[in-house]
């Protein structure tokens, strides 16, 4: 059973049923992860606030150049 990289709590997922693009949430700390690989199971943290903040900054930097 995979564990949460943030708090090391076991994630309640059925690895055999996971598909790429599925979202898994840690019940302990609330972190959300997207399944980016299934064999072996690979998770990437979803950080919506950071992505939203970064995109406009990158666009502004490109316009200034």
N, C-alpha and C positions, 0 to 999 in steps of 0.2 A: 504494500500500500504506500503510495507516495506521501511525502510530508511537505508541509508548507515551508518554503525557504525563509519566511519572515519569523514565524514563531515555533517551527518544527512540530506543530500539531499534525496528526495524521489527517489527510484529506479523505473524506468519505466519497470515494469514486470507484466505479467498476471499470478497471482499466480495459477490459475486453469490450465495453460498450462505448468507449470514448472515440470521437472522431475529430479531425482537425477543425478548428474553429469553435469547438465547444468551449463554454466558459465554466470554470470551477471556482467556487468561493470557499474560503476557509471559514469554518464556523467559529473558530476561536478569535481570530484577529480581524476578520472581514476583508482581507486581501483577496483580490480577484485575479485569476490567471486564465489565459487563453491556451488551449491545447494547440501546440505548433508541430507536434510530432506524436505518432502513436506507437511506433515500435522502434526504440523504446519510447515510453511516454515522456514527452518534453513539454514543459509549461513555461509561458512567458508572462510576466506580471503585466496586468493592465493598469495603467496609471492615467486615467482620463484627465485629471486636472493638469498634470504636467504636460501632456500632449497638447491640450488646448492652449496653455500658456506659451509653449515653445513655438508652435506654428506661426502665430502672428509676429513674433520676434524675428524668426528666420526670414519672413517675407519683408519686414522692415529693413533688415540688414542688407538684403539683396537690392532693394530700391536705392539705398544710399550709395552703393558701389558704383 
